[in-house]
Amino acid sequence: MPVDGFMYPNEIELQWSVLIVVYPFVTGLVAGAFILASLERIFHVTAVKPTYRLALLTALSFLLVAPLPLQLHLGRPERSLEMYLTPHTSSAMAMFGFVYLWYLMAVILLEIWLEFRQEIVLLSQSCTGAKRLLYRVLTLGSSNISEGALRVDDKVGWVITLIGIPSAFLLHGYVGFIFGSVKANPWWSSPLMPVVFIFSAMVSGIAVVLLLYMATARMRHQSIDMRCVDTIAQYLLYTFIIDFGLEMLDLIHRIYEADESFRSLDFMMHTKLFFSQVVLQIALGTLVPILTLGAIQMFHVPEKLRKIAYAVCGCLTIIGIFAMRWNVVIGGQLFSKSFLGYTTYKVDLISREGELIAAGLLVLPFMILAVLVKILPPWPKSEAASAD
Amino acid sequence: MITRRKLIVLLPAAALAWKYVLAGTPETAPNYNRSEHWWGMLLDIDKCIGCGNCVRACSTENNVPDGYFRTWVERYHVAGWEQETPQVDSPSGGIKGFPPSRFEGGKNFFVPKMCNHCVDSPCTQVCPVGATLHTPDGVVLVDETYCLGCRYCIQACPYGCRFLHPTKHTAEKCSLCYHRITKGLTTACCENCPTGARQLADLKNPDDPIHEFLRTHSVQVLKPHLATGAKAYYHDLDGSVR
């Protein structure tokens, strides 16, 4: 393995692979999608209502995949349950299981069930065969869809969303804390890390729901609600500016402070991480979307062009955020803790932690979403009626 | 008198207790009392000749897999005033000693490295299941029957002392030859060091020569700014050492 300079002999092999890049990326999409959903529910941004249910299902699809990269990465995956049974209370990582379960069970599943309960009950009555059985199971024995019951659903759903917002922050802030609290690694060790992770999560989650909404509308031959996508794009821009501001603050702080690790980090930015950090993350994945979305806010841009711009910006944003995760996880392992040398990460195509598995884990949430959308159609009721 | 009812309660409890005893009983000498010791290590830079005996001894004693190191030796060359950019090498961790240096002049010295058995060890803090643990006598150990292989501890160690065992798939590191020191022996590396550059130190033993040494010599730990409570004490450690 090519090494420049000196590395401690045990450091030459990278410990956290591309799967650990996938993990915060996927978790970020969960948190971001949920926060977008909460815009409508809690903050009454009615323009984004067409994406509310889709955002919830997207969050669930990615959440179901989130633990898989961790599980695949473990040296002894058969012992993973120990993290739940005998968690070490001083370990940030030990909290993963509890934060994850809380978010899955108490927030996402409950909110989705309450949101779709009326349809589930109606479908359990109108469908036949296996479908009927499936929907009957999904009603969980609660088939009361009177006006009063639905009002209660709505109120409880509102409370859950309210709890869900700090939970989403907790879920992804916690992922940032995993890295930010490693004092041995100056590339990671920063109190800003959880905050940067939260905002980058919001950026990626908003972008993925924007793309999914536009793609599904096209696939269903429905017109795109421009008021909705314009509003989402606006929120994407605002969140992006905060996220970029925080990341630049972190970078400027490191450059100005120039501590003992600076020489190493500076070297990496100019060499090993130049493409993934400067080109992909900062230029293409951040500046281009911010400038494009900003220009749309300032100038009158025709609808057709806006749609294309949103699609391109969404894709670039997703690539940029993936690059950011890559730069954090892989970048943090490319230099020696002696600050005297550098190693190289070469990812295999086919191995337990290889590119194919990583790609599969990135595609899997979309396949789960396709199934969920079939079971619980998230499209607006008026649209469903017109389709009938 | 033990009734059937009591027996039903007692038997599973006894089985659990026995399992605990079997799992938790350390391999110790009959008279070894863990609360009476507090282990550390003295490493004398002036005495290390870079022979690699310690690395070989450790590798043999502990079955360390090829290419991984519980201990290793680094060779430093500091040409002049540039303390921050020393020339360092450690070919195969120094297991076969060192080839002649390509540098002339300047400061040249060897630095043996190993787990620092920190009091506030970051590796122990981050382990999600507590498989990395502090023993009551001040040694940081890994329970390989419990480790998940998540590698968070490897990331958290500032000294690069840990690795993932390639076949066991669990974290591994210097155990301070716990199986030896609890029997009254010294570590394999100390025993095989021809110059006495490594000395096992019992900080709770008032008769241990370490106390006199620490009182009268210039001693430093690695990366003191990280406040890990390292117990690997280096005599005459140069400021260029990382």
Contacts between the chains, C-beta under 8 A, distances in Angstrom:
chain1	res1	chain2	res2	distance
A	6	B	74	7.7
A	6	B	88	4.0
A	6	B	89	6.3
A	6	B	90	7.2
A	7	B	160	7.7
A	8	B	72	7.7
A	8	B	90	7.9
A	8	B	113	7.4
A	8	B	159	7.3
A	8	B	160	3.0
A	8	B	161	8.0
A	9	B	67	8.0
A	9	B	68	7.7
A	9	B	69	4.9
A	9	B	72	5.2
A	9	B	90	5.8
A	9	B	92	7.7
A	9	B	93	4.5
A	9	B	160	7.5
A	10	B	68	6.2
A	10	B	69	5.8
A	10	B	154	7.7
A	10	B	160	5.1
A	10	B	161	6.9
A	10	B	162	6.6
A	10	B	163	4.3
A	11	B	160	4.8
A	13	B	163	7.4
A	13	B	164	7.9
A	15	B	151	4.2
A	15	B	154	5.0
A	15	B	155	6.2
A	15	B	164	6.7
A	16	B	151	6.5
A	16	B	155	6.9
A	70	B	150	7.8
A	73	B	150	7.5
A	74	B	148	5.3
A	74	B	149	5.2
A	74	B	150	5.8
A	75	B	147	7.5
A	75	B	148	6.9
A	75	B	149	1.9
A	75	B	150	7.5
A	75	B	151	7.3
A	75	B	164	5.8
A	75	B	168	7.9
A	75	B	169	3.2
A	75	B	170	5.9
A	76	B	147	6.7
A	76	B	148	5.5
A	76	B	149	4.6
A	76	B	169	5.5
A	76	B	170	6.3
A	77	B	148	8.0
A	79	B	129	7.7
A	79	B	146	7.2
A	79	B	147	7.7
A	79	B	148	5.0
A	80	B	148	6.2
A	82	B	129	4.7
A	82	B	146	6.9
A	82	B	148	6.6
A	83	B	128	5.1
A	83	B	129	5.9
A	83	B	148	7.0
A	86	B	129	5.7
A	86	B	130	6.7
A	87	B	128	6.6
A	87	B	129	7.0
A	88	B	127	5.5
A	88	B	128	5.7
A	88	B	129	5.6
A	88	B	130	3.9
A	90	B	124	7.9
A	90	B	125	5.0
A	90	B	126	7.8
A	91	B	125	6.7
A	91	B	126	5.2
A	91	B	127	5.7
A	91	B	128	4.6
A	91	B	129	7.9
A	91	B	130	7.9
A	91	B	152	7.4
A	92	B	126	6.8
A	93	B	126	6.4
A	93	B	128	4.2
A	93	B	150	6.6
A	93	B	152	5.3
A	94	B	128	4.0
A	94	B	129	7.0
A	96	B	128	7.5
A	178	B	152	7.8
A	181	B	126	8.0
A	182	B	122	7.5
A	182	B	126	7.6
A	182	B	155	5.7
A	182	B	156	5.6
A	183	B	122	6.4
A	183	B	158	7.2
A	183	B	226	5.9
A	184	B	122	6.0
A	184	B	155	7.1
A	184	B	156	5.6
A	184	B	157	6.2
A	184	B	158	3.6
A	184	B	226	7.0
A	185	B	155	6.5
A	260	B	84	7.5
A	263	B	84	7.6
A	333	B	155	7.8
A	336	B	160	7.4
A	337	B	158	5.8
A	337	B	159	7.3
A	337	B	160	5.6
A	337	B	242	7.7
A	338	B	88	7.1
A	338	B	160	7.4
A	338	B	242	3.9
A	339	B	242	6.3
A	340	B	85	7.7
A	340	B	86	7.4
A	340	B	88	5.6
A	340	B	242	6.4
